[in-house]
């Protein structure tokens, strides 16, 4: 499952089936179990991956279409606790590079922009038609859309429409669509400088 690191304390967080195990990496804590953080009761599966929000906030989500994310404040070193952020059935999640925004793409084709610290909803941006049918992904195939961002602009692959939506996060609007055909899934952004030989 997922793993993340708290930059301030250096502690590592490993998600397991029933809880997250916290392990120290320096000083007297080095290679010692510090804590076990249980998932909220009656919420189903645990964490598959972590996303780094603002000021030590870690966002955790599971695979598939999900109805919630977990929030963990890594600064509360003595009282680690998960909070639950209910969301519309969600097909993809990510954060901006600086952790300012948590971006959640719903199965209805709406990008939900949340604050990267507390999860407060900032705005909703309609970007596509709904994702109809079953969108369960396994290691044999990549079928889910993806979200990547750079300097206030998000790029979202719309697998079911064969294009990419370019979204201005600050203005809350779609700038343009880039038609590709096929079924675009994962996306990696490269700077122009990295393409020049």
Phi, psi and omega per residue, in radians:
X1 nan -2.850 -3.016
X2 -1.336 2.804 3.085
X3 -2.558 2.496 3.059
X4 -2.548 2.951 -3.126
X5 -2.248 2.354 3.016
X6 -1.506 2.054 -3.055
X7 -1.097 -0.658 -3.077
X8 -1.171 -0.862 -3.078
X9 -1.637 -0.338 -3.065
X10 1.390 0.001 -3.118
X11 -1.213 2.541 3.101
X12 -1.797 2.479 -3.137
X13 -2.079 2.061 -3.137
X14 -1.962 2.130 3.127
X15 -1.513 2.298 3.120
X16 -2.085 -3.070 -3.052
X17 -1.086 -0.728 -3.041
X18 -1.921 -0.239 -3.039
X19 -2.855 3.014 3.036
X20 -1.874 2.275 3.138
X21 -1.723 2.273 -3.135
X22 -1.854 2.238 -3.092
X23 -2.194 2.360 3.100
X24 -1.347 2.752 -3.135
X25 -2.249 -0.038 -3.099
X26 -2.567 2.800 3.101
X27 0.990 -2.483 -3.132
X28 -1.155 -0.337 -3.121
X29 -1.465 -0.224 -2.998
X30 -0.910 2.191 3.086
X31 1.081 0.388 3.108
X32 -1.975 2.542 3.036
X33 -1.266 2.191 -3.101
X34 -1.688 -0.705 -3.030
X35 -2.829 2.839 2.952
X36 -2.234 2.197 -3.072
X37 -1.919 1.909 3.136
X38 -1.236 2.599 3.042
X39 -1.263 2.715 3.099
X40 -0.980 2.510 -3.100
X41 -1.081 2.520 3.035
X42 1.007 0.632 3.128
X43 -1.977 0.062 3.098
X44 1.501 -2.352 -3.048
X45 -1.221 2.861 -3.135
X46 -1.579 -2.418 -3.064
X47 -1.705 2.351 2.998
X48 -1.788 -0.516 -3.116
X49 -2.735 2.770 3.106
X50 -2.019 2.600 3.030
X51 -2.196 2.360 -3.098
X52 -1.572 1.986 3.080
X53 -1.555 -2.668 -3.112
X54 -1.484 2.598 2.937
X55 0.859 0.845 3.076
X56 1.472 0.046 3.108
X57 -1.334 2.346 3.049
X58 -2.043 2.294 3.064
X59 -1.849 2.384 -3.052
X60 -2.224 2.429 3.130
X61 -2.486 2.898 -3.137
X62 -1.866 3.128 3.121
X63 -1.373 2.803 3.011
X64 1.379 -2.865 3.119
X65 -1.354 2.058 -3.019
X66 -2.053 2.584 3.117
X67 -1.761 0.080 -3.084
X68 -2.817 2.755 2.929
X69 -2.149 2.766 3.066
X70 -1.863 2.473 3.094
X71 -1.992 2.336 3.106
X72 -2.272 2.190 3.064
X73 -1.595 1.788 -3.076
X74 -1.244 -0.194 3.108
X75 -1.326 -0.381 -3.135
X76 -1.476 1.269 -2.968
X77 -1.126 -0.430 -3.117
X78 -1.749 -0.183 -3.088
X79 -2.394 0.912 3.113
X80 -1.008 2.372 -3.125
X81 -2.758 2.392 3.058
X82 -1.484 2.439 2.950
X83 -1.941 2.689 -3.113
X84 -1.864 2.322 3.047
X85 -1.961 1.775 3.098
X86 -1.177 2.437 3.114
X87 -2.393 2.818 3.001
X88 -1.085 2.722 -3.141
X89 -0.811 2.026 -2.941
X90 -1.868 2.375 -3.076
X91 -1.866 -0.358 3.100
X92 -2.776 2.566 -3.119
X93 -2.391 2.627 3.004
X94 -2.889 2.987 3.040
X95 -2.146 2.744 3.021
X96 -1.233 2.815 -3.059
X97 -0.949 -0.664 -3.115
X98 -1.513 -0.008 3.141
X99 1.344 0.066 -3.092
X100 -1.080 -0.733 -3.091
X101 -2.106 2.488 2.927
X102 -1.782 2.146 -3.085
X103 -1.919 2.222 -3.102
X104 -2.249 2.101 3.104
X105 -1.658 2.059 -3.130
X106 -1.452 2.810 3.104
X107 -1.122 -0.310 3.112
X108 -1.434 0.001 3.122
X109 1.463 0.439 -3.133
X110 -1.986 2.271 3.046
X111 -1.549 2.075 3.101
X112 -1.709 2.132 -3.136
X113 -1.799 2.055 -3.109
X114 -2.024 2.747 3.030
X115 -1.173 2.328 -3.091
X116 -1.272 -0.154 3.116
X117 -1.658 -0.990 -3.030
X118 -1.928 -0.109 3.111
X119 1.453 0.109 3.135
X120 -1.079 2.372 3.120
X121 -1.204 2.245 3.109
X122 -1.704 -0.873 3.131
X123 -2.871 2.856 3.037
X124 -2.052 2.409 -3.120
X125 -2.243 2.013 3.102
X126 -1.289 2.139 -3.099
X127 -2.131 -0.288 -3.108
X128 -2.774 3.063 2.980
X129 -1.230 2.830 3.121
X130 -1.060 2.667 3.029
X131 -1.528 1.732 -3.077
X132 -1.494 2.699 3.069
X133 1.515 -2.922 -3.092
X134 -1.570 2.209 -3.116
X135 -2.078 0.865 3.112
X136 -1.623 2.178 -3.082
X137 -1.857 2.512 3.046
X138 -2.272 -3.108 -3.072
X139 -1.196 -0.224 -3.120
X140 -1.438 -0.290 -3.093
X141 -2.792 2.524 3.042
X142 -1.764 2.059 -3.141
X143 -2.218 -0.257 -3.067
X144 -1.398 2.662 3.048
X145 -1.219 3.062 3.131
X146 -2.428 2.798 3.105
X147 -2.287 2.246 3.016
X148 -2.352 2.666 -3.121
X149 -2.435 2.732 3.092
X150 -2.735 2.212 3.059
X151 0.851 0.830 3.052
X152 1.465 0.060 3.112
X153 -2.057 2.294 3.084
X154 -1.853 2.524 3.068
X155 -2.086 2.182 -3.057
X156 -2.181 2.124 3.090
X157 -1.354 2.238 3.115
X158 -1.834 1.470 -3.039
X159 -0.906 -0.770 -3.057
X160 -1.322 -0.202 3.136
X161 -1.995 -0.087 3.116
X162 1.188 0.610 -3.131
X163 -2.671 3.031 3.104
X164 -2.054 2.357 3.038
X165 -1.689 2.296 3.045
X166 -1.811 2.074 -2.994
X167 -2.091 2.266 3.022
X168 -1.455 1.913 -3.059
X169 -1.205 -0.642 -3.116
X170 -1.227 -0.692 -3.133
X171 -1.476 -0.342 3.135
X172 1.234 0.692 -3.118
X173 -2.503 2.744 3.067
X174 -1.405 2.141 3.090
X175 -1.311 -0.810 -3.105
X176 -2.925 2.944 3.019
X177 -2.027 2.440 3.099
X178 -1.940 1.893 -3.106
X179 -1.385 2.206 -3.124
X180 -2.045 -0.502 -2.957
X181 1.352 3.105 3.140
X182 1.160 -2.654 -3.096
X183 -2.295 1.379 -3.119
X184 -1.128 2.333 3.128
X185 -2.089 -1.722 -3.056
X186 -1.183 2.593 -3.115
X187 -2.348 2.411 3.051
X188 -2.240 2.211 -3.139
X189 -1.595 2.335 3.098
X190 -2.119 2.470 3.072
X191 -1.353 2.712 3.120
X192 -1.000 -0.654 -3.102
X193 -1.078 -0.593 -3.120
X194 -1.285 -0.281 -3.121
X195 -1.603 -0.281 -3.129
X196 -1.414 2.231 -3.120
X197 -1.623 nan nan
